[in-house]
Amino acid sequence: MKTEIIHNIQIQLFLLTKKKFSNKYIKTNILPIVEYIAYSDKKKFIIAGSQGVGKTTLIEILKKNIEKYYKKKIMSLSLDDYYLSKDERLILSKNTHHLLKTRGVPGTHDIKKLKKSINKFEKSKYPINIPIFDKLIDDRSNKIRKEKNQKDILILEGWCCGCPPIEKKYLDKNINKLETLEDKDKIWRIYYNNNLNNEYKRLFKMFDKVIFLKTPSFKFVLNWRLKQEKMNKSNKKNQIKMNKKEILYFISHYEKITKWMIKKLPHIANLVVSINHKQEIIKTKFN
């Protein structure tokens, strides 16, 4: 069976990435992650990692192969789909800090709605209606995704999932122009860190295992995000497309938490998957 799985993953990876990966690469780097989830007696997993690190690709591989070869049905949730609407973030930005208008940091998600989806999975209450966030218009879509049938495994993926609160010394340190010029009083970062320490901490504790896709350095996130932007295709009117300067500003909102996760999650996560600058897995480590 393993030979067939490896062959299938090779084809799937090529279709998803346009890259051909060797059988050895898949056997060494991908199959252990598949088996880690498939053979576990646990049901709820977090997959965390920076923008562009490969979370979506990995989940596609996991879903297709675990369902086909291990006969376990997977429901995947993306933290991104639970962003507050544009209007909700506008109100938040006026009441708390202007930087909260931009989606991303803890405090810009509807955690109550996300927890309802998780609770329904735990109680096997179907159908489960899952929101869809349209990044091309930077707003919640009118459409929903409906999970009608019972699932065996729940995977939550998101860039800041599993992140512990940031220690004060590092939180106070200005690491980019965004923090220096637009958060001099530190209201924005204190707000999102308080969220990390409360509502988000309780959310993450609902999960059994954390898989962390470890970015080699934050400096690669810009190129990966530019690559994502080029791949985004839509015929919708009023869609938001960002140039390099705008993307650099946008990811500055994510920089501190991403760097904190690179530092802390290798000691917290149950499985650490190290990624190189080419978005390839170079090492997997079980804690």
C-alpha positions in Angstrom: 0.0 0.0 0.0 2.8 2.4 0.8 4.2 2.2 -2.7 0.8 3.2 -4.1 0.4 6.0 -1.6 3.8 7.4 -2.4 3.0 7.3 -6.2 -0.3 9.1 -5.6 1.2 11.8 -3.5 3.9 12.3 -6.1 1.2 13.0 -8.7 -0.9 15.2 -6.4 2.2 17.3 -5.5 3.0 17.8 -9.1 -0.5 19.0 -9.8 -0.5 21.3 -6.8 3.0 22.7 -7.1 4.2 21.9 -10.6 7.3 20.3 -9.0 8.3 16.6 -9.3 9.3 15.1 -5.9 11.2 11.9 -5.6 9.8 8.7 -4.0 12.5 9.1 -1.3 11.4 12.6 -0.5 7.8 11.6 -0.1 8.6 8.5 1.9 11.0 10.5 4.2 9.1 13.8 4.5 5.4 13.5 3.6 4.4 9.9 4.6 5.4 10.3 8.3 3.0 13.3 8.6 0.2 11.3 6.9 0.7 8.3 9.2 1.1 10.5 12.3 -2.5 11.7 11.8 -4.0 8.5 10.3 -2.7 6.2 13.0 -3.3 8.5 15.9 -6.1 7.9 18.4 -6.6 11.6 18.6 -9.1 13.5 16.6 -8.3 17.2 16.6 -5.1 18.6 15.0 -3.7 22.1 14.5 -1.4 22.8 11.5 0.4 26.1 12.0 2.9 28.0 9.9 3.6 31.4 8.2 1.9 32.7 5.1 3.0 30.7 2.0 4.8 27.9 3.9 2.5 25.3 2.4 -0.3 24.6 4.8 -3.0 24.4 2.2 -1.0 22.0 0.0 -0.2 19.8 2.9 -3.9 19.6 3.9 -4.9 18.7 0.4 -2.5 15.8 0.5 -3.6 14.7 4.0 -7.3 14.7 3.1 -7.0 12.8 -0.1 -4.7 10.1 1.2 -6.0 9.6 4.7 -9.6 9.3 3.4 -8.6 6.9 0.5 -6.1 4.6 2.2 -6.9 4.9 5.9 -10.7 5.2 5.6 -10.9 8.3 8.0 -12.9 11.3 6.9 -11.3 14.7 7.5 -13.0 18.1 8.1 -10.6 20.9 7.7 -11.1 24.4 9.0 -9.1 27.5 8.1 -8.6 30.2 10.7 -8.7 32.7 7.8 -12.3 31.9 7.0 -13.3 33.1 10.4 -12.0 36.7 10.0 -14.3 39.4 11.0 -16.0 41.2 8.2 -14.6 44.4 6.8 -17.3 46.4 8.6 -16.6 44.6 11.9 -12.9 45.3 11.6 -13.6 49.0 10.7 -15.6 49.3 14.0 -12.9 47.6 15.9 -10.2 49.9 14.4 -12.2 53.0 15.4 -12.8 51.7 19.0 -9.4 50.2 19.7 -6.6 50.9 17.2 -6.5 51.8 13.5 -4.2 48.8 12.7 -7.0 46.4 13.5 -8.7 47.4 10.3 -6.2 45.0 8.6 -7.1 41.3 9.0 -4.5 39.1 10.5 -3.6 39.4 14.2 -5.5 37.7 17.0 -8.5 39.8 17.7 -9.5 40.0 14.1 -11.3 36.6 14.0 -14.7 35.5 15.1 -13.5 32.9 17.6 -17.0 32.3 19.0 -18.2 31.2 15.6 -15.1 29.0 15.1 -15.6 27.3 18.5 -19.2 26.6 17.5 -18.0 24.7 14.5 -15.5 22.7 16.6 -18.2 21.9 19.2 -20.5 20.6 16.5 -17.7 18.3 15.3 -17.2 17.0 18.8 -20.9 16.4 19.3 -21.4 15.0 15.8 -24.0 17.6 15.0 -24.3 17.9 11.3 -24.6 19.7 9.0 -21.9 22.2 10.0 -22.0 25.5 8.2 -18.6 27.0 7.6 -18.0 30.6 6.6 -15.9 31.6 3.6 -13.6 34.6 3.7 -12.9 36.1 0.2 -9.4 37.5 0.4 -9.7 39.1 -3.1 -12.4 41.5 -1.7 -11.0 41.4 1.9 -14.4 40.5 3.3 -16.6 37.6 4.3 -18.3 35.9 1.4 -22.1 35.5 1.2 -21.5 31.8 0.5 -20.9 29.1 3.0 -19.4 25.6 3.0 -21.6 22.9 4.3 -20.2 19.7 5.9 -23.2 17.3 5.7 -21.6 14.0 6.7 -19.8 12.9 9.9 -16.1 13.3 10.0 -13.5 11.3 12.0 -10.7 14.0 12.1 -10.7 17.7 12.5 -7.8 19.8 11.2 -7.5 23.6 12.0 -4.9 25.4 9.9 -3.9 29.0 10.5 -0.8 31.2 10.5 -0.9 32.0 14.2 -2.5 28.8 15.5 -0.9 27.4 18.6 1.1 30.5 19.2 1.8 31.3 22.9 1.5 34.8 24.3 4.5 37.0 23.5 6.8 37.9 26.4 6.7 41.6 27.3 10.4 42.3 26.5 10.0 41.2 22.9 6.5 42.6 22.6 7.8 46.1 23.5 10.7 45.9 21.1 10.1 47.7 17.8 11.1 45.3 14.9 9.7 47.1 11.9 8.5 50.5 10.6 4.9 49.6 11.2 5.5 49.2 15.0 7.8 52.2 15.2 5.5 54.6 13.3 2.0 53.3 13.8 2.1 51.6 17.2 4.2 53.9 19.3 2.0 53.5 22.3 1.9 49.7 21.8 -1.9 49.6 22.1 -2.2 47.4 19.0 0.3 44.8 20.0 -0.9 44.7 23.6 -4.5 44.1 22.3 -3.6 41.2 20.1 -1.3 39.7 22.7 -4.1 39.8 25.3 -6.2 38.0 22.8 -3.5 35.4 22.4 -3.4 34.9 26.1 -7.1 34.5 26.6 -9.6 33.6 23.9 -7.0 32.1 21.5 -5.3 30.1 24.2 -8.6 28.5 25.1 -9.2 27.8 21.4 -5.9 26.1 20.9 -6.4 24.0 24.0 -9.4 22.4 22.4 -7.0 20.5 20.1 -5.0 17.4 20.8 -1.9 17.9 18.7 0.0 20.7 17.0 2.0 20.3 13.8 4.2 23.3 13.1 5.6 24.0 9.6 8.7 25.9 10.5 9.7 28.7 8.2 13.5 29.1 8.0 13.3 32.9 8.3 10.7 35.6 8.0 12.5 37.2 5.1 11.2 34.4 2.8 7.6 35.2 3.6 7.5 38.2 1.3 8.5 36.2 -1.8 6.1 33.4 -0.9 3.3 36.0 -0.4 4.1 37.6 -3.8 3.9 34.1 -5.3 0.4 33.7 -3.8 -0.7 37.0 -5.1 0.3 36.1 -8.7 -1.7 32.8 -8.4 -4.9 34.5 -7.2 -7.3 34.6 -10.1 -10.8 36.1 -10.1 -13.2 37.7 -12.4 -14.9 39.6 -9.6 -15.1 43.3 -9.7 -13.5 45.5 -7.0 -11.1 42.7 -6.1 -8.0 43.8 -4.1 -4.6 43.1 -5.7 -1.5 44.2 -3.9 1.8 45.2 -5.3 5.2 44.4 -3.7 5.2 47.5 -1.5 1.7 46.9 -0.3 2.4 43.3 0.4 5.5 44.2 2.4 3.4 46.6 4.5 0.7 43.9 4.9 3.0 41.2 6.1 4.6 43.6 8.6 1.4 43.1 10.6 2.3 39.4 10.9 6.1 39.8 11.5 6.4 39.8 15.3 4.1 36.8 15.8 5.7 34.8 13.0 9.2 35.4 14.4 7.9 34.5 17.9 6.5 31.2 16.6 9.7 30.3 14.8 11.4 30.8 18.2 8.9 29.1 20.5 6.8 26.5 18.6 9.7 24.0 18.0 9.6 23.4 21.7 5.8 23.3 22.0 4.5 21.5 18.9 4.1 17.8 18.8 5.5 17.6 15.3 7.9 20.1 13.8 8.3 20.2 10.0 11.2 22.3 8.9 10.8 24.0 5.5 13.5 25.5 3.4 13.4 28.6 1.2 12.1 26.6 -1.7 9.1 25.5 0.4 10.4 22.0 0.6 10.5 19.8 3.7 14.0 19.2 5.0 13.4 17.6 8.4 10.6 16.3 10.6 10.9 16.1 14.3 8.6 14.4 16.8 8.5 15.9 20.3 
